[in-house]
Amino acid sequence: MAEQSLSYKQLLNKVRTNLAPSLAEDWPELPAVRAEGVYLYTEDGREYMDFTSGIGVTNLGHNHPKVLNAAIEQMKKFSHSAVGITLHEPLLRLTEVLPKVMPEGMDMFFFGNSGSEAVEGALKMARYVSGRPGIIAFTGGFHGRTYGAVSVTSVKSKYRKHYEPLVPGIYFADFANPYRCPIGDTPEKAVAWSVASIEKIFNHYIQPTEVAAMIVEPVQGEGGYIFPPVEFLKELRRICDEHGIFLIFDEVQSGFGRTGEMFAAQTYDVRPDIMAVAKGIANGFPLSATVASRDIMSRWLPGAHGTTFGGNPVACAAALAVQEVMKEENVLENSRKMGTIFLDGLKKIQTSYPFIGDVRGKGLMVALEIVKPDGSKNPDPDKAMAILQKALDHGLVGYMAGPTGQVIRLIPPLVVTKEQINKALEILEVSMGEV
Ligand SMILES: Cc1ncc(COP(=O)(O)O)c(C=O)c1O
């Protein structure tokens, strides 16, 4: 067949005609041929340090041999099981392994394939179990692209454009952003501002007894790597407890070691009722989970939700290997240690470049916010992109975030070494100097 004989180079020329433009605008579209550990290799023979981890997925590095081997061994047995028609050992074993590393009480699972699906499951279950219609989400949040997930998403209005009417019953409160709070940039004010916006919803739009759940990313990811003060999440816990509302943590991006603990819920020491997890769970194999306590999830009755591919045996086998590797290689400790070195290095670079408005991070969830250097804090997405492009030219792949793309996020695999972090710092410093 002629199409089988096209070279990779020829196929790359067809990206714009063959792939939906809804995603094809993305950057940098590297033509990968191979990936190993922290490195990506492209069709034109170049080597890049991958400080995106495929957007927070390959936390153990690309092609980790143990994960790969677990997947291959499972593939030799069978590679599909529609849960319910057949069961399989990796799935059931995972339900025993994950509760040991998840926040307390997270012991029942619905497995899906993507972060969006995990969010859909969380929203549907919260409504189903509570019998209440309302959902509170937070401005600037990102929860995915399926209808329920995009309905609670507000990072960019273009993600919602032409899709109205979205799922009804959703109300937006303000996320506590200590870098950009309208009443003053202190943690206390950011928390007070957010809590007041929740009270406004309760007073004017929907009574708390009608609210099924609050859904929040404990650290906003696509929204710009915004780390709220711990009191913000504690206040959400308090308000939810007071009114019998489920607190959903969307840890699709912050989970599986990214913030230095297995989950941000543990980094912040705040307990959710329901979680959505995905990305790093299987280091690149498609798997996600809606998770809750047995008390909550067992009230989601047969027929209420389902899946054909969710809990795929190969992905579950990979996820089990991920958990083994995380222990064997002290991945959480490395995330914390390398995160500190990285953050310190970036703070040092910040002293020379007034356009770096903020440097922030926990573990290896690290970001720089790029602003106009005139004290206004006005975002400068063009400069952020110019820095990313220069860094790419020097062999480092980072990625943008934030409502205008003004944030540079740097999320290397959690197994990154000190030498690799220092190399990335060197490239970033050179790139800043060049823009
Ligand atoms: C916090 C959060 N939730 C949900 C999603 C959606 O995940 P997916 O793209 O796998 O559907 C993402 C993806 O970036 C995310 O960061």
The ligand as an SDF file (V2000), in Angstrom:
LIG
                    3D

 16 16  0  0  0  0  0  0  0  0999 V2000
   -5.8460   18.4650   36.6530 C   0  0  0  0  0  0  0  0  0  0  0  0
   -6.2560   17.7760   35.3870 C   0  0  0  0  0  0  0  0  0  0  0  0
   -7.4380   17.1340   35.3420 N   0  0  0  0  0  0  0  0  0  0  0  0
   -7.8370   16.4820   34.2360 C   0  0  0  0  0  0  0  0  0  0  0  0
   -7.0620   16.4500   33.1050 C   0  0  0  0  0  0  0  0  0  0  0  0
   -7.5410   15.7290   31.8770 C   0  0  0  0  0  0  0  0  0  0  0  0
   -6.7910   14.6060   31.6590 O   0  0  0  0  0  0  0  0  0  0  0  0
   -6.8030   13.8770   30.2200 P   0  0  0  0  0  0  0  0  0  0  0  0
   -6.1500   14.7940   29.2680 O   0  0  0  0  0  0  0  0  0  0  0  0
   -6.0370   12.6150   30.4610 O   0  0  0  0  0  0  0  0  0  0  0  0
   -8.2290   13.6320   29.8870 O   0  0  0  0  0  0  0  0  0  0  0  0
   -5.8120   17.0880   33.1140 C   0  0  0  0  0  0  0  0  0  0  0  0
   -4.9510   17.0800   31.9170 C   0  0  0  0  0  0  0  0  0  0  0  0
   -4.0170   17.8120   31.7780 O   0  0  0  0  0  0  0  0  0  0  0  0
   -5.3990   17.7800   34.2850 C   0  0  0  0  0  0  0  0  0  0  0  0
   -4.2280   18.4210   34.3490 O   0  0  0  0  0  0  0  0  0  0  0  0
  1  2  1  0
  2  3  1  0
  2 15  2  0
  3  4  2  0
  4  5  1  0
  5  6  1  0
  5 12  2  0
  6  7  1  0
  7  8  1  0
  8  9  2  0
  8 10  1  0
  8 11  1  0
 12 13  1  0
 12 15  1  0
 13 14  2  0
 15 16  1  0
M  END
$$$$
